[in-house]
Amino acid sequence: MITLLTLLSSLLWWVLYSSIFALFFALIAYAVLRWTERSRVLFNRVYLACLLWNLIGLVLIVGVAGFEGHLHPPYAPLLASGLLRFALVLDMLIGTALLWRLTPRIDAHRIRPGSACMAVAAIMAIGFGVATSLV
């Protein structure tokens, strides 16, 4: 019973943290997409794409950390691993694909793949900047 409650609690925290980060990332992506598309986009669809991207991304990164055995600090060996770099590139590709496929403009046309790439790049740059300033 304890294991079941621990698993349920972990799943709830996974969804909670993913939704918090998805809101932060969706605000960035929304601004970048409005700028690159020169048209309004639907914020709720940007949020949905960012939420799915965060859910998948957290599983990828925690999976790599668990595989390499770096679940506790210091994280310097994890940041230097090639497998994490591959996972981050895969994460960015997944984010681009999700934003591109799930986000329409207000005129019902899909955003351009280049705009999705620009939004993901801005999110990752800001995310890395915040993460490195905290460490």
ROSE-4610 file (N, C-alpha, C; in Angstrom, 1 decimal, always signed):
// ROSE-4610
residu = [M/M/M/I/I/I/T/T/T/L/L/L/L/L/L/T/T/T/L/L/L/L/L/L/S/S/S/S/S/S/L/L/L/L/L/L/W/W/W/W/W/W/V/V/V/L/L/L/Y/Y/Y/S/S/S/S/S/S/I/I/I/F/F/F/A/A/A/L/L/L/F/F/F/F/F/F/A/A/A/L/L/L/I/I/I/A/A/A/Y/Y/Y/A/A/A/V/V/V/L/L/L/R/R/R/W/W/W/T/T/T/E/E/E/R/R/R/S/S/S/R/R/R/V/V/V/L/L/L/F/F/F/N/N/N/R/R/R/V/V/V/Y/Y/Y/L/L/L/A/A/A/C/C/C/L/L/L/L/L/L/W/W/W/N/N/N/L/L/L/I/I/I/G/G/G/L/L/L/V/V/V/L/L/L/I/I/I/V/V/V/G/G/G/V/V/V/A/A/A/G/G/G/F/F/F/E/E/E/G/G/G/H/H/H/L/L/L/H/H/H/P/P/P/P/P/P/Y/Y/Y/A/A/A/P/P/P/L/L/L/L/L/L/A/A/A/S/S/S/G/G/G/L/L/L/L/L/L/R/R/R/F/F/F/A/A/A/L/L/L/V/V/V/L/L/L/D/D/D/M/M/M/L/L/L/I/I/I/G/G/G/T/T/T/A/A/A/L/L/L/L/L/L/W/W/W/R/R/R/L/L/L/T/T/T/P/P/P/R/R/R/I/I/I/D/D/D/A/A/A/H/H/H/R/R/R/I/I/I/R/R/R/P/P/P/G/G/G/S/S/S/A/A/A/C/C/C/M/M/M/A/A/A/V/V/V/A/A/A/A/A/A/I/I/I/M/M/M/A/A/A/I/I/I/G/G/G/F/F/F/G/G/G/V/V/V/A/A/A/T/T/T/S/S/S/L/L/L/V/V/V]
num = [1/1/1/2/2/2/3/3/3/4/4/4/5/5/5/6/6/6/7/7/7/8/8/8/9/9/9/10/10/10/11/11/11/12/12/12/13/13/13/14/14/14/15/15/15/16/16/16/17/17/17/18/18/18/19/19/19/20/20/20/21/21/21/22/22/22/23/23/23/24/24/24/25/25/25/26/26/26/27/27/27/28/28/28/29/29/29/30/30/30/31/31/31/32/32/32/33/33/33/34/34/34/35/35/35/36/36/36/37/37/37/38/38/38/39/39/39/40/40/40/41/41/41/42/42/42/43/43/43/44/44/44/45/45/45/46/46/46/47/47/47/48/48/48/49/49/49/50/50/50/51/51/51/52/52/52/53/53/53/54/54/54/55/55/55/56/56/56/57/57/57/58/58/58/59/59/59/60/60/60/61/61/61/62/62/62/63/63/63/64/64/64/65/65/65/66/66/66/67/67/67/68/68/68/69/69/69/70/70/70/71/71/71/72/72/72/73/73/73/74/74/74/75/75/75/76/76/76/77/77/77/78/78/78/79/79/79/80/80/80/81/81/81/82/82/82/83/83/83/84/84/84/85/85/85/86/86/86/87/87/87/88/88/88/89/89/89/90/90/90/91/91/91/92/92/92/93/93/93/94/94/94/95/95/95/96/96/96/97/97/97/98/98/98/99/99/99/100/100/100/101/101/101/102/102/102/103/103/103/104/104/104/105/105/105/106/106/106/107/107/107/108/108/108/109/109/109/110/110/110/111/111/111/112/112/112/113/113/113/114/114/114/115/115/115/116/116/116/117/117/117/118/118/118/119/119/119/120/120/120/121/121/121/122/122/122/123/123/123/124/124/124/125/125/125/126/126/126/127/127/127/128/128/128/129/129/129/130/130/130/131/131/131/132/132/132/133/133/133/134/134/134/135/135/135]
x = [+0.8/+0.0/+0.9/+2.0/+2.9/+3.5/+3.8/+4.4/+3.3/+2.1/+1.1/+0.8/+0.8/+0.7/+1.9/+3.1/+4.3/+4.2/+3.8/+3.7/+2.6/+1.5/+0.5/+0.9/+1.6/+2.1/+3.1/+4.0/+5.0/+4.3/+3.3/+2.5/+1.9/+1.3/+0.7/+1.7/+2.8/+3.9/+4.4/+4.5/+5.0/+4.0/+2.7/+1.8/+1.8/+1.8/+1.8/+3.0/+4.2/+5.4/+5.4/+4.9/+4.8/+3.9/+2.8/+1.8/+2.3/+3.1/+3.6/+4.7/+5.6/+6.6/+5.9/+4.9/+4.2/+3.6/+3.1/+2.5/+3.6/+4.8/+5.9/+6.4/+6.5/+7.0/+6.0/+4.7/+3.6/+3.6/+3.9/+3.9/+5.1/+6.2/+7.3/+7.0/+6.5/+6.2/+5.1/+4.1/+3.1/+3.6/+4.5/+5.1/+5.9/+6.7/+7.6/+6.7/+5.7/+4.9/+4.1/+3.6/+2.9/+3.9/+5.1/+6.1/+6.5/+6.8/+7.3/+6.2/+4.9/+3.8/+3.1/+3.4/+2.7/+1.2/+0.7/-0.7/-0.9/-2.2/-2.5/-2.5/-2.1/-2.2/-3.1/-3.6/-4.5/-3.6/-3.8/-2.9/-3.2/-4.5/-4.8/-4.1/-3.9/-3.3/-1.8/-1.2/+0.2/+0.5/-0.4/-0.3/-0.4/-1.3/-1.4/-0.2/+0.4/+1.6/+2.8/+2.9/+3.9/+3.7/+2.5/+2.2/+2.6/+2.3/+2.7/+4.2/+4.8/+6.2/+6.9/+6.4/+7.0/+6.8/+5.7/+5.5/+6.4/+6.6/+7.5/+9.0/+9.3/+10.7/+11.1/+10.2/+10.6/+10.9/+10.1/+10.3/+11.6/+12.0/+13.2/+14.4/+14.4/+15.5/+15.7/+14.6/+14.7/+15.1/+14.6/+15.1/+16.6/+17.1/+18.6/+19.3/+18.8/+19.5/+19.4/+18.3/+18.2/+19.1/+19.2/+20.0/+21.5/+21.9/+23.3/+23.6/+22.6/+22.7/+23.1/+22.6/+22.8/+21.5/+20.8/+19.5/+19.6/+20.8/+21.1/+22.3/+22.4/+23.5/+24.8/+25.9/+26.1/+25.7/+25.3/+24.8/+25.8/+27.0/+28.0/+28.3/+28.4/+28.7/+27.5/+26.3/+25.1/+25.1/+25.4/+25.4/+26.5/+27.5/+28.6/+28.4/+27.3/+27.1/+26.5/+27.0/+26.5/+25.0/+24.7/+23.3/+22.3/+22.6/+21.8/+21.7/+22.8/+22.8/+21.9/+22.0/+21.1/+19.6/+19.3/+18.0/+17.5/+18.3/+17.9/+17.6/+18.4/+18.1/+16.8/+16.6/+15.4/+14.2/+14.4/+13.3/+13.0/+14.0/+13.7/+13.0/+13.3/+12.6/+11.2/+10.9/+9.6/+8.8/+9.4/+8.8/+8.4/+9.3/+9.0/+7.9/+7.9/+6.8/+5.5/+5.5/+4.2/+3.7/+4.5/+4.1/+3.6/+4.3/+3.9/+2.6/+2.4/+1.2/+0.0/+0.1/-1.0/-1.4/-0.6/-0.9/-1.3/-2.6/-3.1/-3.0/-3.0/-3.1/-4.6/-4.9/-6.3/-7.1/-6.4/-7.1/-7.2/-7.0/-7.1/-6.0/-4.9/-3.8/-2.8/-2.1/-1.0/+0.2/+0.8/+2.1/+3.1/+4.1/+5.2/+6.2/+6.8/+7.8/+9.0/+9.4/+10.4/+10.0/+8.8/+8.3/+8.3/+7.9/+7.9/+9.4/+10.3/+11.7/+12.2/+11.8/+12.2/+11.7/+10.4/+9.8/+10.5/+10.8/+11.5/+12.9/+13.6/+14.9/+14.9/+13.9/+13.8/+13.5/+12.7/+12.3/+13.6/+14.3/+15.5/+16.6/+16.7/+17.8/+17.4/+16.2/+15.8/+15.9/+15.4/+15.5/+16.9/+17.8/+19.2/+19.8/+19.4/+19.9/+19.5/+18.2/+17.7/+18.3/+18.5/+19.0/+20.5/+21.3/+22.7/+22.9/+21.9/+22.1/+21.7/+20.9/+20.5/+21.5/+22.3/+23.3/+24.6]
y = [-1.2/+0.0/+1.3/+1.2/+2.4/+2.6/+1.5/+1.7/+2.3/+1.9/+2.5/+3.9/+4.3/+5.7/+6.6/+6.0/+6.7/+6.9/+5.9/+6.0/+7.0/+7.0/+8.0/+9.4/+9.6/+10.9/+11.4/+10.5/+10.9/+11.3/+10.6/+10.9/+12.3/+12.6/+13.9/+15.0/+14.8/+15.8/+16.0/+14.9/+15.0/+15.9/+15.6/+16.4/+17.9/+18.1/+19.4/+20.3/+19.7/+20.5/+20.6/+19.7/+19.8/+20.9/+21.0/+22.1/+23.5/+23.6/+24.9/+25.3/+24.4/+24.8/+25.0/+24.3/+24.5/+25.8/+26.4/+27.7/+28.8/+28.6/+29.5/+29.4/+28.2/+28.0/+28.4/+28.3/+28.7/+30.2/+30.9/+32.4/+32.8/+32.2/+32.5/+32.1/+30.9/+30.5/+31.3/+31.7/+32.6/+33.9/+34.5/+35.8/+35.6/+34.5/+34.3/+33.9/+33.1/+32.7/+33.9/+34.8/+36.0/+36.9/+36.9/+37.8/+37.1/+35.8/+35.2/+35.0/+34.7/+34.5/+35.8/+36.9/+38.1/+38.0/+37.1/+36.8/+36.2/+36.3/+35.7/+34.2/+33.5/+32.1/+31.8/+30.6/+30.2/+29.8/+30.5/+30.3/+28.9/+28.5/+27.2/+26.0/+26.2/+25.1/+25.2/+26.4/+26.5/+25.9/+26.1/+25.5/+24.0/+23.5/+22.0/+21.4/+22.1/+21.5/+21.6/+22.7/+22.8/+21.8/+21.6/+20.6/+19.2/+18.8/+17.5/+17.4/+18.5/+18.5/+18.3/+19.0/+18.9/+17.5/+16.9/+15.6/+14.6/+14.7/+13.8/+14.1/+15.4/+15.8/+15.4/+15.5/+15.1/+13.6/+12.8/+11.4/+11.1/+11.8/+11.6/+11.9/+13.0/+13.5/+12.6/+12.3/+11.5/+10.1/+9.6/+8.3/+8.2/+9.3/+9.3/+9.4/+10.3/+10.4/+9.1/+8.4/+7.1/+6.1/+6.1/+5.1/+5.3/+6.6/+6.9/+6.9/+6.8/+6.8/+8.1/+9.2/+10.6/+11.2/+10.6/+11.1/+12.1/+12.2/+13.1/+14.0/+15.2/+16.1/+15.4/+15.8/+16.8/+16.3/+17.2/+16.9/+17.1/+17.5/+17.9/+16.7/+15.4/+14.3/+14.1/+14.3/+14.1/+15.2/+16.4/+17.4/+17.2/+16.5/+16.2/+15.0/+14.3/+13.0/+13.2/+12.4/+12.4/+12.0/+11.1/+10.6/+11.7/+12.5/+13.6/+14.6/+14.9/+15.8/+15.3/+14.0/+13.4/+13.5/+13.2/+13.3/+14.8/+15.8/+17.2/+17.5/+17.0/+17.3/+16.6/+15.4/+14.7/+15.4/+16.0/+16.7/+18.0/+18.7/+19.9/+19.5/+18.4/+17.9/+17.6/+16.9/+16.6/+17.9/+18.9/+20.1/+20.9/+20.9/+21.5/+20.9/+19.5/+18.8/+19.0/+19.0/+19.2/+20.7/+21.6/+23.0/+23.2/+22.6/+22.8/+22.1/+20.9/+20.1/+20.6/+21.1/+21.4/+22.8/+23.7/+25.1/+25.8/+26.2/+26.9/+28.4/+29.1/+30.5/+30.9/+32.1/+32.5/+32.4/+32.4/+32.2/+30.7/+29.8/+28.4/+27.7/+28.4/+27.8/+27.4/+26.4/+25.9/+26.8/+26.9/+27.7/+27.1/+27.9/+27.3/+26.5/+25.5/+24.7/+25.6/+26.6/+27.5/+28.3/+28.7/+29.4/+28.6/+27.3/+26.3/+26.1/+26.0/+25.9/+27.1/+28.3/+29.5/+29.6/+29.2/+29.2/+28.2/+27.0/+26.0/+26.5/+27.1/+27.6/+28.7/+29.6/+30.7/+30.1/+29.1/+28.4/+27.8/+27.0/+26.3/+27.3/+28.4/+29.4/+30.0/+30.4/+31.0/+30.0/+28.8/+27.7/+27.4/+27.3/+27.1/+28.3/+29.5/+30.7/+30.7/+30.4/+30.4/+29.2/+28.1/+26.9/+27.1/+27.7/+28.0/+29.1/+30.0/+31.0/+30.5/+29.5/+28.9/+28.0/+27.4/+26.4/+27.0]
z = [+0.0/+0.0/+0.0/+0.7/+0.8/-0.6/-1.3/-2.7/-3.6/-3.5/-4.4/-4.1/-2.8/-2.4/-2.9/-2.8/-3.2/-4.8/-5.5/-6.9/-7.3/-6.6/-6.9/-6.6/-5.5/-5.1/-6.2/-6.6/-7.6/-8.9/-9.3/-10.5/-10.4/-9.2/-9.0/-9.1/-8.4/-8.5/-9.9/-10.7/-12.0/-12.9/-12.7/-13.5/-13.0/-11.7/-11.1/-11.6/-11.5/-11.9/-13.4/-14.2/-15.6/-16.0/-15.3/-15.7/-15.3/-14.2/-13.8/-14.8/-15.2/-16.2/-17.6/-17.9/-19.2/-19.3/-18.2/-18.2/-18.5/-17.8/-18.0/-19.4/-20.0/-21.3/-22.4/-22.1/-23.0/-23.1/-22.0/-22.1/-23.0/-22.9/-23.8/-25.3/-25.5/-26.8/-27.5/-26.7/-27.2/-27.8/-27.0/-27.4/-28.7/-28.7/-29.8/-31.1/-30.9/-32.1/-32.6/-31.7/-32.2/-33.0/-32.6/-33.2/-34.6/-34.6/-35.8/-36.9/-36.4/-37.3/-37.8/-37.0/-37.3/-37.3/-36.5/-36.3/-34.9/-34.5/-33.2/-33.3/-32.2/-32.1/-30.9/-30.8/-29.7/-28.5/-27.4/-26.2/-25.6/-25.6/-25.0/-25.7/-27.0/-27.8/-27.6/-27.4/-27.1/-25.7/-24.8/-23.4/-23.5/-24.3/-24.4/-25.0/-26.0/-26.6/-25.6/-24.9/-23.9/-22.7/-22.3/-21.3/-21.7/-22.9/-23.4/-23.6/-24.0/-24.2/-22.8/-21.8/-20.5/-19.9/-20.1/-19.5/-20.1/-21.5/-22.1/-21.8/-21.7/-21.4/-20.0/-19.0/-17.7/-17.6/-18.3/-18.4/-19.0/-20.1/-20.8/-19.9/-19.2/-18.4/-17.2/-16.5/-15.3/-15.7/-16.9/-17.3/-17.6/-18.2/-18.4/-17.1/-16.2/-14.9/-14.1/-14.2/-13.5/-14.2/-15.5/-16.2/-15.9/-15.7/-15.4/-13.9/-13.1/-11.7/-11.0/-11.6/-11.1/-10.7/-9.8/-9.3/-8.2/-7.6/-6.5/-6.8/-6.2/-6.5/-6.1/-6.7/-7.8/-9.1/-10.0/-11.3/-12.4/-12.1/-13.1/-14.0/-13.5/-14.4/-15.3/-14.8/-15.7/-16.8/-16.5/-17.5/-18.5/-18.2/-19.1/-20.0/-19.7/-20.4/-21.8/-22.7/-24.1/-24.2/-23.4/-23.4/-23.0/-22.1/-21.7/-22.9/-23.5/-24.6/-25.8/-26.0/-27.0/-26.6/-25.3/-24.8/-24.9/-24.7/-24.8/-26.3/-27.2/-28.6/-29.0/-28.6/-28.8/-28.2/-27.0/-26.3/-27.1/-27.7/-28.5/-29.8/-30.4/-31.6/-31.3/-30.2/-29.8/-29.5/-28.8/-28.6/-29.8/-30.8/-32.1/-32.8/-32.8/-33.5/-32.8/-31.5/-30.8/-31.0/-30.9/-31.2/-32.6/-33.6/-35.0/-35.3/-34.7/-35.0/-34.2/-33.0/-32.2/-32.1/-32.7/-32.5/-33.8/-33.9/-35.1/-34.9/-36.0/-35.9/-35.7/-35.5/-35.4/-36.7/-37.8/-39.1/-39.5/-38.6/-38.7/-39.6/-39.9/-40.6/-39.5/-39.8/-38.8/-38.9/-37.7/-37.7/-38.5/-38.9/-39.7/-38.8/-39.4/-38.6/-38.1/-38.8/-38.4/-37.2/-37.1/-36.0/-34.7/-34.9/-33.8/-33.3/-34.3/-33.9/-33.1/-33.6/-32.9/-31.5/-31.3/-30.0/-29.1/-29.5/-28.7/-28.4/-29.3/-29.1/-28.0/-28.1/-27.1/-25.7/-25.6/-24.4/-23.8/-24.6/-24.1/-23.7/-24.4/-24.1/-22.7/-22.6/-21.3/-20.2/-20.4/-19.4/-19.0/-20.0/-19.6/-18.9/-19.2/-18.5/-17.1/-16.9/-15.5/-14.7/-15.3/-14.6/-14.3/-15.2/-14.8/-13.8/-13.8/-12.7/-11.3/-11.3/-10.0/-9.5/-10.3/-9.9/-9.5]
